[in-house]
Amino acid sequence: MGQTQDRGSEDIVQLAPQAAKAAAYFDSLGLGYQKAFDGRKTSQIRAAERLMGRLDPGDRVLDVGCGTGLPTAGQLCEGGMDVTGIDVSEGLLAHARRQVPGARFVRADLFDPDMDIGPFDAVVSFYALVDLTADKFIAALERLRDLTATGGTLLVAVSERRTDEEVRFMETTYRPALCRREDLGDWARRAGLWVDELNICPEQGAEGQPETGLYLWARRPSRKSPVPA
């Protein structure tokens, strides 16, 4: 898929304890994580197609929480983009390097202040910013903003969580942090982003349960362009 040159593995950061715990969990899932969502990422695929319509071939795109590389990194490579994917799970990244040899994949923690691999013409993060409190979510958006070139597009998808009722995921359950559609645009503006739109899409979770996906389209403004309140 994409180009045929294998750009190899890289590891640019030591993981914090919380990220290391997440990495161990996703390492254990392997390709089972990818297979759990087969046929359930229609909105994500359409969003990536739409993003490529805003870009030129060769533009640099960062896929944050890239997992096994499919569908997004592979889709972007096939569209002629210069793709870098980051994830905390070396196990998932090993599959990504095999499945999408045309991209660069780096084991990295978004919240590591020393990570410096930008800027990119566009940054995407599909369902990687999960179970974050409002303050932590805003901090994540600030990190994504800093990885985006001035005027570049930031596309973030998350599952809407309106209550803290237990959610089932890959034979486990957890209590999610709230993430409501009416808050997401405000969080993005507080992170210093221009908000273009918020798309609300019906989706299916890993267990086939109905969920609502929130797709935030934003841009990094120039210093001369203040973010509206």
C-alpha positions as CSV (number, residue, x, y, z in Angstrom):
1,M,0.0,0.0,0.0
2,G,1.3,3.4,-0.9
3,Q,5.0,3.7,-1.8
4,T,7.2,0.6,-1.6
5,Q,10.2,1.9,0.3
6,D,10.3,0.8,4.0
7,R,11.3,3.9,5.9
8,G,12.2,1.9,9.0
9,S,11.4,2.2,12.7
10,E,12.3,5.1,15.0
11,D,11.9,5.6,18.8
12,I,12.3,9.3,19.7
13,V,11.1,9.3,23.3
14,Q,10.9,7.5,26.6
15,L,7.2,6.9,27.5
16,A,5.7,8.2,30.6
17,P,4.2,5.6,33.0
18,Q,0.6,6.2,31.8
19,A,1.6,6.0,28.2
20,A,3.7,2.9,28.8
21,K,0.6,1.2,30.4
22,A,-1.5,2.1,27.4
23,A,1.3,0.8,25.1
24,A,1.4,-2.6,26.9
25,Y,-2.4,-2.9,26.5
26,F,-2.5,-2.2,22.8
27,D,0.6,-4.3,22.3
28,S,-1.4,-7.2,23.6
29,L,-4.3,-6.5,21.2
30,G,-2.2,-6.5,18.1
31,L,-4.1,-7.0,14.8
32,G,-7.2,-7.9,16.9
33,Y,-7.6,-4.1,17.4
34,Q,-7.7,-3.5,13.7
35,K,-10.1,-6.4,13.0
36,A,-12.5,-5.2,15.7
37,F,-13.2,-2.1,13.6
38,D,-13.3,-3.7,10.1
39,G,-16.1,-2.2,8.2
40,R,-16.9,0.3,10.9
41,K,-14.7,3.3,9.9
42,T,-16.8,4.7,7.0
43,S,-16.9,8.2,8.5
44,Q,-13.2,8.2,9.2
45,I,-12.4,7.2,5.7
46,R,-14.6,9.9,4.2
47,A,-13.0,12.5,6.5
48,A,-9.5,11.5,5.3
49,E,-10.7,11.7,1.7
50,R,-12.1,15.2,2.3
51,L,-8.8,16.2,4.0
52,M,-6.8,15.2,1.0
53,G,-9.0,17.4,-1.2
54,R,-7.6,20.3,0.8
55,L,-3.9,19.2,0.3
56,D,-1.4,18.9,-2.4
57,P,0.6,15.8,-3.3
58,G,3.7,15.7,-1.1
59,D,2.2,17.7,1.7
60,R,3.3,16.5,5.1
61,V,0.6,14.9,7.3
62,L,0.9,13.6,10.8
63,D,-1.3,10.7,12.0
64,V,-1.4,10.8,15.8
65,G,-2.4,7.5,17.4
66,C,-1.9,5.8,14.0
67,G,-2.3,2.3,15.4
68,T,-1.7,-0.4,12.7
69,G,-1.6,2.2,10.0
70,L,-5.0,1.3,8.5
71,P,-7.0,2.8,7.3
72,T,-5.8,6.4,7.6
73,A,-2.0,6.3,7.1
74,G,-2.4,3.9,4.2
75,Q,-5.1,6.0,2.7
76,L,-3.0,9.2,2.9
77,C,0.0,7.4,1.4
78,E,-2.1,6.2,-1.5
79,G,-3.2,9.8,-2.0
80,G,0.4,11.0,-2.4
81,M,0.9,12.5,1.0
82,D,4.2,12.5,2.9
83,V,2.9,10.6,6.0
84,T,4.3,10.3,9.5
85,G,2.5,8.2,12.1
86,I,3.1,8.2,15.9
87,D,1.8,5.9,18.5
88,V,2.8,4.6,22.0
89,S,2.4,1.0,21.0
90,E,5.4,-0.6,19.4
91,G,3.3,-3.7,18.7
92,L,0.8,-1.7,16.6
93,L,3.6,0.2,14.9
94,A,5.3,-3.0,13.8
95,H,2.1,-3.9,11.9
96,A,1.9,-0.3,10.6
97,R,5.4,-0.5,9.1
98,R,4.5,-3.8,7.4
99,Q,1.1,-2.7,6.1
100,V,2.1,0.8,5.1
101,P,5.8,0.8,4.1
102,G,5.6,4.2,2.4
103,A,5.1,6.0,5.7
104,R,7.4,6.9,8.6
105,F,6.3,5.5,11.9
106,V,7.7,6.8,15.2
107,R,7.0,5.5,18.8
108,A,6.2,8.7,20.7
109,D,4.1,10.2,23.4
110,L,2.1,13.3,22.3
111,F,2.5,14.8,25.8
112,D,6.3,14.6,25.8
113,P,7.4,18.2,25.8
114,D,10.7,17.2,24.1
115,M,9.0,15.7,21.0
116,D,9.8,17.9,18.1
117,I,8.9,16.5,14.7
118,G,6.7,19.2,13.1
119,P,5.4,21.2,11.6
120,F,3.0,19.4,9.3
121,D,0.6,20.8,6.7
122,A,-2.1,18.8,8.4
123,V,-2.5,16.8,11.6
124,V,-5.1,14.1,12.1
125,S,-6.0,12.2,15.2
126,F,-8.8,9.6,14.9
127,Y,-10.1,8.3,18.3
128,A,-6.7,8.6,20.0
129,L,-7.7,11.3,22.5
130,V,-9.9,9.0,24.6
131,D,-10.8,9.3,28.3
132,L,-9.3,12.7,28.8
133,T,-10.6,15.3,31.2
134,A,-11.4,18.8,29.8
135,D,-8.1,20.3,30.9
136,K,-6.1,17.3,29.5
137,F,-8.1,17.4,26.2
138,I,-7.3,21.1,25.8
139,A,-3.6,20.4,26.5
140,A,-3.7,17.6,23.8
141,L,-5.2,20.1,21.3
142,E,-2.4,22.6,22.2
143,R,0.2,19.9,21.4
144,L,-1.5,19.1,18.1
145,R,-1.7,22.8,17.3
146,D,2.0,23.1,17.9
147,L,2.7,20.3,15.4
148,T,0.6,22.0,12.7
149,A,2.0,24.6,10.4
150,T,0.4,28.1,10.4
151,G,-2.7,27.9,8.4
152,G,-2.6,24.1,8.4
153,T,-5.6,21.8,9.1
154,L,-6.2,19.9,12.3
155,L,-8.7,17.1,12.1
156,V,-9.7,15.3,15.4
157,A,-12.3,12.6,15.8
158,V,-13.5,11.4,19.2
159,S,-16.5,9.5,20.5
160,E,-19.1,11.6,22.2
161,R,-19.5,10.8,25.9
162,R,-22.4,12.5,27.6
163,T,-22.4,10.4,30.8
164,D,-19.7,8.5,32.7
165,E,-21.6,5.2,32.4
166,E,-19.3,2.3,31.8
167,V,-18.2,1.7,28.2
168,R,-17.2,-1.7,26.8
169,F,-14.1,-1.9,24.7
170,M,-12.4,-5.0,23.5
171,E,-13.7,-7.2,26.3
172,T,-12.9,-4.6,29.0
173,T,-15.0,-1.9,30.5
174,Y,-14.0,1.6,31.8
175,R,-15.7,4.8,32.8
176,P,-15.0,7.5,30.3
177,A,-14.5,11.2,30.8
178,L,-17.2,13.5,29.5
179,C,-16.8,14.7,25.9
180,R,-19.9,16.5,24.6
181,R,-20.4,18.2,21.3
182,E,-21.3,21.5,22.9
183,D,-17.9,21.6,24.6
184,L,-15.6,20.5,21.9
185,G,-15.5,23.8,19.9
186,D,-14.9,25.7,23.1
187,W,-12.0,23.5,24.0
188,A,-10.5,24.0,20.6
189,R,-10.7,27.8,20.8
190,R,-9.2,27.7,24.3
191,A,-6.4,25.7,22.7
192,G,-5.7,28.6,20.3
193,L,-7.4,27.1,17.2
194,W,-9.7,28.5,14.6
195,V,-12.8,26.1,14.4
196,D,-14.2,25.6,11.0
197,E,-16.9,23.0,11.7
198,L,-17.9,20.1,13.8
199,N,-19.5,17.1,12.1
200,I,-21.6,14.6,14.0
201,C,-21.6,11.1,12.6
202,P,-23.3,7.8,13.7
203,E,-20.7,5.1,14.2
204,Q,-20.2,1.6,15.7
205,G,-17.8,0.8,18.6
206,A,-15.5,-2.2,18.8
207,E,-18.4,-4.3,20.2
208,G,-20.8,-3.2,17.5
209,Q,-22.6,-0.9,19.8
210,P,-24.0,2.4,18.4
211,E,-21.9,5.5,19.1
212,T,-21.6,9.1,18.0
213,G,-18.4,10.3,16.4
214,L,-17.5,14.0,16.7
215,Y,-15.2,15.3,13.9
216,L,-13.6,18.6,14.7
217,W,-12.1,20.6,11.8
218,A,-9.8,23.4,12.9
219,R,-6.8,25.4,11.7
220,R,-3.8,26.9,13.4
221,P,-4.1,30.7,13.0
222,S,-1.2,33.0,12.4
223,R,-0.1,35.2,15.3
224,K,-1.7,38.2,13.5
225,S,-5.1,36.4,13.5
226,P,-6.6,36.2,17.0
227,V,-8.8,33.3,17.8
228,P,-12.5,34.5,18.2
229,A,-14.0,34.1,21.6
